Amino acid sequence: MFQLSPSLSAGSDLNLAETLAATRGLKHIHLDVDDGNFVHEITFGVDTVRTVCTSTEVPVDVHLEVLNPLDYVEPLSRAGIAAVCAHVEALAFPSEFLSAARKAGIPKVGLACNLKTPIDELLAYADQADYFLFVSVEADSEGLPFRPMTLWKVRRVYEALRSEVLQQHAGACNNIELWVDGGVNEQNLPDVVAAGADGVVVGRAVFGAKDPIAAAERICALGESCRIAHNKEA
């Protein structure tokens, strides 16, 4: 089933409760935790993550855009999040982060990467990660359009995870989920799905709509129909 996670950073800055109400009944909520150092923006902190987790039954996934991801593992685990990923660019030893997050009891752990990062920096951890997240705009530049080269990267990772050579070393890594985050809309979604994405993080495409829940359901249904059509062609 194709997945969608609306990013709360695109909702109302002044009324978080209203934004949360617009996600009721969805399968995911996405929170960016930005420290103002790894990227220029400062978004949500751990206290806000905790508040969100205690205010909704929707599972919360966290995208860490911070210089020291390991410092966030234990507090986020206590907050009750469902998933967390950190950027390989911020990690000297990504396996340390993945194992720490798993040991802390976070159900799903992953790695994120920016456009310029070689895919081998993800594939080296295919035996540890539950998902990879591809940032498809420059990390701190709100409003930049979707970067088509992301599709090439996603497709290469999708194919590599299913290669016999990689599976000899990493096991059944074809179950790793591939997510795309940034600039995704109903127009480019078919291409994103065709590249091999299992899910997308969307912001304005949901919270910029008059009815965010209807918009999220429509995008998710479109993604699922594209997935089914792509699988038939394959």
Rosetta silent file (secondary structure, phi, psi, omega in degrees, C-alpha in Angstrom):
SEQUENCE: MFQLSPSLSAGSDLNLAETLAATRGLKHIHLDVDDGNFVHEITFGVDTVRTVCTSTEVPVDVHLEVLNPLDYVEPLSRAGIAAVCAHVEALAFPSEFLSAARKAGIPKVGLACNLKTPIDELLAYADQADYFLFVSVEADSEGLPFRPMTLWKVRRVYEALRSEVLQQHAGACNNIELWVDGGVNEQNLPDVVAAGADGVVVGRAVFGAKDPIAAAERICALGESCRIAHNKEA
SCORE:     score description
SCORE:     0.000 S_00000001
   1 L     0.000  129.856  179.081    0.000    0.000    0.000 S_00000001
   2 L   -67.579  144.821 -173.496    1.357    3.405   -0.989 S_00000001
   3 E  -120.360  150.431  178.758    2.019    5.691    1.979 S_00000001
   4 E  -137.908  136.482  179.037    1.756    9.420    2.596 S_00000001
   5 E  -129.590  104.842  179.657    3.000   11.445    5.545 S_00000001
   6 E   -68.756  134.563 -178.695    1.852   15.095    5.768 S_00000001
   7 E   -87.904  119.632 -177.609    4.534   17.421    7.122 S_00000001
   8 H   -64.908  -19.715 -179.632    3.288   19.524   10.019 S_00000001
   9 H   -65.782  -17.602  178.243    5.813   22.246    9.189 S_00000001
  10 H   -91.133   -1.466  179.429    3.546   23.226    6.285 S_00000001
  11 L   -86.685 -164.136 -178.087    0.564   23.699    8.583 S_00000001
  12 L   -73.383  124.427  177.268   -0.432   26.667   10.706 S_00000001
  13 L   -70.453  -24.107 -173.910    2.427   28.012   12.823 S_00000001
  14 L   -95.851  -14.339 -175.914   -0.060   29.668   15.157 S_00000001
  15 L  -141.459   80.974 -179.063   -2.510   26.815   15.656 S_00000001
  16 H   -64.496  -34.746  179.715   -0.875   23.411   15.970 S_00000001
  17 H   -61.937  -39.665  178.950   -4.107   21.914   17.309 S_00000001
  18 H   -65.750  -40.302  177.950   -5.903   22.944   14.129 S_00000001
  19 H   -64.240  -42.993  178.886   -3.172   21.393   12.001 S_00000001
  20 H   -63.418  -38.276  179.286   -3.337   18.165   13.991 S_00000001
  21 H   -60.848  -30.859 -178.968   -7.104   18.054   13.599 S_00000001
  22 L   -75.806   -7.420  179.598   -6.600   18.100    9.845 S_00000001
  23 L  -106.530    2.487 -175.597   -4.569   14.860   10.071 S_00000001
  24 L   -60.485  129.119  178.881   -7.109   12.864   12.065 S_00000001
  25 L    92.741   -6.101  178.192   -7.572    9.412   10.573 S_00000001
  26 L   -81.977  172.384 -175.218   -4.391    9.442    8.497 S_00000001
  27 L   -93.326  -19.817 -176.829   -1.659    6.776    8.750 S_00000001
  28 L  -146.691  154.617  164.271    1.333    9.079    9.371 S_00000001
  29 E  -131.023  136.342 -178.056    2.365   12.541   10.555 S_00000001
  30 E  -108.922  131.620  176.876    5.793   13.897    9.608 S_00000001
  31 E  -124.085  124.550  171.403    7.793   16.237   11.845 S_00000001
  32 E   -87.757  127.437  172.852   11.020   17.945   10.806 S_00000001
  33 E  -108.931  103.875 -176.968   13.346   18.598   13.711 S_00000001
  34 E  -113.118  134.374 -173.023   15.774   21.271   12.493 S_00000001
  35 E   -99.880    0.153 -178.177   18.429   22.740   14.778 S_00000001
  36 L    78.506    4.666  179.484   19.397   25.853   12.819 S_00000001
  37 L  -119.387  -54.817  175.536   22.882   24.423   12.286 S_00000001
  38 L   -63.771  -40.266  169.149   22.646   21.455    9.929 S_00000001
  39 L  -126.216  164.537 -175.678   20.092   23.570    8.046 S_00000001
  40 L   -73.550  -28.197 -175.664   19.365   27.256    8.542 S_00000001
  41 L   -74.817  153.416  167.263   15.775   26.766    9.655 S_00000001
  42 E  -119.705  119.759 -178.175   14.617   26.023   13.185 S_00000001
  43 L  -112.310 -110.073 -175.710   11.359   24.072   13.219 S_00000001
  44 L   -94.285  146.347  173.114   10.124   21.721   15.912 S_00000001
  45 L  -104.922  179.579 -176.935   11.986   20.692   19.040 S_00000001
  46 H   -62.074  -36.571  179.811   11.673   17.584   21.164 S_00000001
  47 H   -61.921  -40.620  177.583    9.093   19.228   23.436 S_00000001
  48 H   -67.217  -39.822  177.036    6.807   19.871   20.473 S_00000001
  49 H   -58.401  -44.188  179.690    7.306   16.318   19.251 S_00000001
  50 H   -62.122  -42.776  179.572    6.252   15.062   22.680 S_00000001
  51 H   -62.305  -43.763  179.214    3.182   17.289   22.651 S_00000001
  52 H   -62.350  -45.308 -178.041    2.173   16.046   19.213 S_00000001
  53 H   -61.941  -33.247 -179.225    2.640   12.400   20.214 S_00000001
  54 H   -86.999   -7.786 -176.086    0.430   12.824   23.256 S_00000001
  55 H  -106.687   -1.347 -178.180   -2.209   14.785   21.317 S_00000001
  56 L  -145.881  153.908  174.682   -2.878   12.398   18.456 S_00000001
  57 L   -94.821   -3.376  179.598   -3.288    8.712   17.785 S_00000001
  58 L   -76.221  130.176  178.769   -1.671    9.074   14.356 S_00000001
  59 L   -58.973  138.136 -176.603    1.871    7.587   14.299 S_00000001
  60 E  -107.026  126.671  171.919    4.562   10.266   14.180 S_00000001
  61 E  -110.776  141.265 -173.382    7.706    9.959   12.070 S_00000001
  62 E  -117.109  132.462  176.101   10.606   12.344   12.675 S_00000001
  63 E  -108.227  108.758 -178.405   13.137   13.632   10.167 S_00000001
  64 E   -85.385  115.166  172.720   16.231   14.836   12.017 S_00000001
  65 E  -114.579   72.331 -171.754   18.009   17.686   10.240 S_00000001
  66 L  -137.573  161.510 -178.733   20.501   18.297   13.035 S_00000001
  67 L   -77.764  -28.761 -175.696   24.246   18.190   13.574 S_00000001
  68 L  -127.412   74.553 -175.215   24.148   15.651   16.425 S_00000001
  69 L   -58.255  -32.714 -177.065   21.371   13.115   15.768 S_00000001
  70 H   -61.928  -28.872 -179.783   22.474   10.762   18.529 S_00000001
  71 H   -65.957  -18.080 -174.860   21.605   13.396   21.136 S_00000001
  72 H   -97.407  -11.498 -171.198   17.957   13.141   20.081 S_00000001
  73 H   -61.247  -55.721 -176.372   17.479    9.372   20.151 S_00000001
  74 H   -63.607  -47.096  178.132   16.569    8.852   23.812 S_00000001
  75 H   -61.121  -38.228  179.093   14.301   11.924   24.144 S_00000001
  76 H   -69.430  -36.223  176.677   12.446   11.029   20.952 S_00000001
  77 H   -62.077  -43.875  179.043   12.034    7.450   22.099 S_00000001
  78 H   -66.287  -28.536  179.080   10.490    8.662   25.356 S_00000001
  79 H   -69.056  -24.492  176.468    8.209   10.965   23.366 S_00000001
  80 L    95.997   28.962  179.900    6.690    7.909   21.696 S_00000001
  81 L   -71.674  160.232 -178.688    7.517    8.420   18.028 S_00000001
  82 L   -96.164  -23.383 -176.898    6.926    5.643   15.495 S_00000001
  83 E  -158.509  152.415  176.867    9.916    6.266   13.211 S_00000001
  84 E  -147.869  141.545  171.073   13.057    8.354   12.950 S_00000001
  85 E  -134.089  150.638  177.015   15.654    9.048   10.296 S_00000001
  86 E  -128.138  159.003 -177.298   18.832   11.107   10.399 S_00000001
  87 E   -79.406  133.183  175.865   21.019   12.447    7.635 S_00000001
  88 H   -61.329  -28.068 -179.014   24.054   10.430    6.617 S_00000001
  89 H   -66.562  -21.324 -178.122   25.795   13.764    6.063 S_00000001
  90 H   -99.398   -0.114 -173.053   25.595   14.460    9.815 S_00000001
  91 L  -116.644  119.833  174.050   26.740   11.020   10.951 S_00000001
  92 L   -68.693  -36.239 -179.731   30.356    9.903   11.173 S_00000001
  93 L  -133.787   87.160 -178.144   29.093    6.377   11.874 S_00000001
  94 H   -55.327  -33.063 -179.732   25.501    5.886   10.672 S_00000001
  95 H   -62.805  -29.932  178.195   25.373    2.351   12.060 S_00000001
  96 H   -65.164  -42.822  178.010   25.812    3.811   15.547 S_00000001
  97 H   -65.017  -46.954 -177.300   22.707    5.944   15.091 S_00000001
  98 H   -61.260  -44.401 -178.725   20.638    3.095   13.619 S_00000001
  99 H   -70.802  -35.333  178.618   21.551    0.653   16.365 S_00000001
 100 H   -66.396  -42.598  179.894   21.034    3.258   19.105 S_00000001
 101 H   -65.819  -39.409  178.901   17.574    4.158   17.804 S_00000001
 102 H   -67.953  -42.154  178.768   16.594    0.511   17.539 S_00000001
 103 H   -63.188  -32.175 -179.970   17.948   -0.240   21.019 S_00000001
 104 L   -74.215   -9.487  175.735   15.945    2.712   22.366 S_00000001
 105 L    96.505   10.193  175.884   12.779    1.024   21.115 S_00000001
 106 L   -72.191  124.090 -170.114   11.876    3.249   18.174 S_00000001
 107 L   -59.957  -40.216 -178.349    9.899    0.915   15.869 S_00000001
 108 E  -128.109  134.653 -178.845   11.337    2.096   12.519 S_00000001
 109 E  -128.665  144.538 -176.931   14.763    3.585   11.898 S_00000001
 110 E  -152.325 -178.349  177.783   16.173    5.040    8.731 S_00000001
 111 E  -127.123  143.935  176.564   18.640    7.294    6.973 S_00000001
 112 E  -114.188  156.284  176.514   18.030   10.448    4.954 S_00000001
 113 E  -144.670  149.769  174.941   20.193   11.981    2.263 S_00000001
 114 L   -86.518  171.648 -174.965   20.430   15.243    0.362 S_00000001
 115 L   -56.036  -40.299 -172.421   20.623   15.551   -3.406 S_00000001
 116 L   -78.213   -9.639 -171.411   24.410   15.681   -3.617 S_00000001
 117 L   -81.498  128.067  178.152   25.017   12.578   -1.512 S_00000001
 118 L   -61.224  144.018 -176.413   26.116    9.387   -3.330 S_00000001
 119 L   -67.511  -21.530  178.505   23.658    6.518   -2.935 S_00000001
 120 H   -60.893  -24.926  178.948   26.413    4.201   -1.678 S_00000001
 121 H   -70.632  -19.152  170.811   26.258    6.109    1.600 S_00000001
 122 H   -89.110  -48.731 -173.251   22.763    4.672    2.040 S_00000001
 123 H   -61.513  -25.323  178.291   23.322    1.236    0.539 S_00000001
 124 L   -62.435  -16.511 -177.444   26.204    0.571    2.933 S_00000001
 125 L  -118.196   25.388 -179.432   23.552    0.311    5.687 S_00000001
 126 L   -65.110  -19.532  178.990   20.962   -1.759    3.847 S_00000001
 127 L   -86.797   -1.852 -176.839   21.331   -4.490    6.452 S_00000001
 128 L  -122.335  -26.081 -170.866   20.319   -2.118    9.287 S_00000001
 129 L   -91.413  149.417  172.748   17.781    0.398    7.992 S_00000001
 130 L   -92.667  -25.406  179.832   14.014    0.085    7.683 S_00000001
 131 E  -157.649  155.950  172.551   13.722    3.001    5.273 S_00000001
 132 E  -118.544  137.822  178.391   15.640    5.578    3.259 S_00000001
 133 E  -117.021  126.104 -179.441   14.373    9.131    2.797 S_00000001
 134 E  -103.336  116.555  175.630   15.446   11.181   -0.224 S_00000001
 135 E   -78.404  119.333 -171.063   15.237   14.960    0.174 S_00000001
 136 L  -103.588   10.433  164.968   14.122   16.135   -3.256 S_00000001
 137 L  -133.841  166.391  174.838   14.696   19.861   -2.735 S_00000001
 138 L   -63.410  136.911 -161.778   17.666   21.534   -1.098 S_00000001
 139 L   -53.691  -36.244 -173.846   17.140   20.881    2.581 S_00000001
 140 L  -116.333   19.002 -174.898   16.500   24.394    3.883 S_00000001
 141 L  -110.194   87.435 -176.911   15.156   26.187    0.800 S_00000001
 142 L   -62.898  134.045  174.686   11.391   26.384    1.099 S_00000001
 143 L    95.782   -8.708  177.142    9.563   26.705   -2.162 S_00000001
 144 L   -66.982  145.494 -178.088   12.208   25.266   -4.483 S_00000001
 145 L   -71.503  162.424  175.402   10.739   22.967   -7.110 S_00000001
 146 L   -57.379  135.257 -179.897   11.058   19.227   -7.110 S_00000001
 147 L   -94.927  112.389 -175.190   14.476   18.137   -8.395 S_00000001
 148 L   -59.777  -25.384  179.686   14.029   15.466  -11.128 S_00000001
 149 H   -63.784  -17.345  174.867   17.451   13.939  -10.439 S_00000001
 150 H   -59.279  -37.551 -178.396   15.904   12.549   -7.268 S_00000001
 151 H   -61.307  -40.087  178.574   14.022   10.073   -9.457 S_00000001
 152 H   -63.173  -42.113  179.932   17.299    8.763  -10.852 S_00000001
 153 H   -66.264  -45.266  179.635   18.677    8.266   -7.342 S_00000001
 154 H   -60.448  -44.175 -178.395   15.545    6.521   -6.087 S_00000001
 155 H   -63.306  -40.781  179.461   15.503    4.204   -9.093 S_00000001
 156 H   -63.821  -40.483  178.756   19.157    3.264   -8.637 S_00000001
 157 H   -69.104  -42.685  178.130   18.587    2.438   -4.963 S_00000001
 158 H   -54.704  -48.044 -178.153   15.393    0.519   -5.778 S_00000001
 159 H   -69.630  -38.754 -179.464   17.262   -1.651   -8.297 S_00000001
 160 H   -64.078  -39.312 -179.329   20.314   -2.094   -6.075 S_00000001
 161 H   -65.201  -20.473  179.835   18.206   -3.347   -3.151 S_00000001
 162 L  -101.692    4.284 -179.413   16.854   -6.071   -5.410 S_00000001
 163 L   -78.485  145.971 -178.838   20.214   -7.089   -6.857 S_00000001
 164 H   -62.987  -37.744 -177.354   21.561  -10.523   -6.087 S_00000001
 165 H   -62.953  -48.026 -178.393   24.950   -9.132   -5.115 S_00000001
 166 H   -67.075  -38.696 -178.382   23.594   -6.777   -2.451 S_00000001
 167 H   -68.793  -23.797  174.539   21.196   -9.349   -1.052 S_00000001
 168 H   -64.548  -31.190 -176.818   24.085  -11.772   -0.588 S_00000001
 169 H   -98.077  -35.039 -172.520   25.593   -9.297    1.868 S_00000001
 170 H  -107.721   -2.086 -178.297   22.572   -7.497    3.344 S_00000001
 171 L    78.549 -153.517 -175.451   19.912  -10.213    3.274 S_00000001
 172 L   -78.928   68.650 -175.047   16.333   -9.500    2.176 S_00000001
 173 H   -83.712    1.766  178.044   16.873   -5.742    1.895 S_00000001
 174 H   -71.623   -4.917  176.056   14.216   -5.322   -0.796 S_00000001
 175 H   -86.804   -4.022  178.149   11.782   -4.657    2.077 S_00000001
 176 L   -65.376  130.054  179.351   13.440   -1.319    2.831 S_00000001
 177 E   -80.910  141.944  176.894   10.945    1.488    2.225 S_00000001
 178 E  -112.623  122.833 -178.412   11.942    4.372   -0.048 S_00000001
 179 E  -117.621  146.059  177.287   10.470    7.792    0.769 S_00000001
 180 E  -120.399  132.951 -172.181   10.678   11.075   -1.139 S_00000001
 181 E  -131.561  109.795  173.175   10.412   14.378    0.725 S_00000001
 182 L   125.681  117.010  173.722   10.000   17.773   -0.909 S_00000001
 183 L    74.387   12.876 -179.010    8.102   19.308   -3.788 S_00000001
 184 L   -82.688  135.182  177.628    5.895   16.274   -4.445 S_00000001
 185 L  -144.185 -176.423 -176.760    2.450   16.989   -5.859 S_00000001
 186 L   -68.285  -21.073 -179.476   -0.234   15.261   -7.898 S_00000001
 187 L   -77.851  -42.567 -178.575    1.508   16.158  -11.141 S_00000001
 188 L   -96.002   -4.819 -179.036    4.889   14.558  -10.427 S_00000001
 189 H   -56.688  -42.848  178.634    3.641   11.783   -8.143 S_00000001
 190 H   -56.443  -38.098  178.674    3.303    9.195  -10.974 S_00000001
 191 H   -69.326  -36.478  178.596    6.994    9.653  -11.802 S_00000001
 192 H   -63.679  -44.424  179.276    7.953    9.356   -8.138 S_00000001
 193 H   -66.363  -41.988 -179.502    6.053    6.075   -7.824 S_00000001
 194 H   -62.510  -28.839  178.538    7.474    4.744  -11.093 S_00000001
 195 H   -71.569  -20.062  178.138   10.985    5.363   -9.760 S_00000001
 196 L   121.211    8.139 -178.976   10.245    2.972   -6.887 S_00000001
 197 L   -69.952  140.111  175.916    9.074    5.154   -4.008 S_00000001
 198 L   -94.765  -18.635 -178.232    6.890    3.524   -1.356 S_00000001
 199 E  -163.156  164.284  178.970    5.801    6.788    0.202 S_00000001
 200 E  -135.736  147.759  169.476    6.041   10.562    0.051 S_00000001
 201 E   -99.002  125.931 -179.002    6.223   13.394    2.534 S_00000001
 202 E  -127.296  151.469  179.144    4.012   16.281    1.428 S_00000001
 203 L  -122.874  -83.764 -176.214    3.352   19.687    2.918 S_00000001
 204 H   -64.007  -27.378  178.833    1.570   22.388    0.977 S_00000001
 205 H   -61.936  -24.336  176.922   -0.130   19.832   -1.278 S_00000001
 206 H  -100.779  -57.900 -171.734   -2.133   18.807    1.815 S_00000001
 207 H   -78.135  -11.357  173.947   -2.186   21.780    4.182 S_00000001
 208 L   -87.150   -5.077  179.882   -2.564   24.292    1.369 S_00000001
 209 L   -85.987  156.577  177.966   -5.830   22.636    0.327 S_00000001
 210 L   -64.540  -36.164  178.359   -9.242   23.742    1.572 S_00000001
 211 L  -122.584   91.755 -175.249   -9.854   20.222    2.867 S_00000001
 212 H   -58.346  -39.339 -178.575   -6.489   18.758    3.971 S_00000001
 213 H   -65.308  -43.873  178.091   -7.895   15.313    4.799 S_00000001
 214 H   -63.303  -39.251  178.929   -9.563   15.004    1.397 S_00000001
 215 H   -64.226  -43.506  179.431   -6.355   16.172   -0.305 S_00000001
 216 H   -63.834  -43.385  179.631   -4.271   13.622    1.594 S_00000001
 217 H   -65.063  -38.035  179.553   -6.674   10.812    0.773 S_00000001
 218 H   -66.361  -44.372  179.615   -6.730   11.829   -2.898 S_00000001
 219 H   -64.868  -41.195 -179.957   -2.925   11.924   -3.161 S_00000001
 220 H   -65.253  -41.392  178.403   -2.609    8.582   -1.369 S_00000001
 221 H   -64.832  -39.590  177.124   -5.202    6.981   -3.662 S_00000001
 222 H   -63.855  -42.794  177.925   -3.386    8.347   -6.714 S_00000001
 223 H   -61.293  -40.722  179.676   -0.116    6.957   -5.435 S_00000001
 224 H   -67.486  -40.406  178.751   -1.663    3.551   -4.868 S_00000001
 225 H   -66.418  -37.323  175.909   -3.214    3.452   -8.339 S_00000001
 226 H   -65.320  -38.935  179.295    0.150    4.429   -9.847 S_00000001
 227 H   -63.221  -45.161 -179.747    1.841    1.706   -7.808 S_00000001
 228 H   -63.553  -43.282  179.237   -0.593   -0.937   -9.035 S_00000001
 229 H   -64.493  -40.202  179.930   -0.214    0.216  -12.648 S_00000001
 230 H   -65.984  -40.196  179.597    3.585    0.249  -12.361 S_00000001
 231 H   -65.845  -34.982  177.747    3.652   -3.272  -10.894 S_00000001
 232 H   -66.478  -40.352 -179.951    1.502   -4.555  -13.769 S_00000001
 233 H   -68.184  -35.588  179.861    3.876   -3.043  -16.320 S_00000001
 234 L   -70.032    0.000    0.000    6.872   -4.525  -14.527 S_00000001
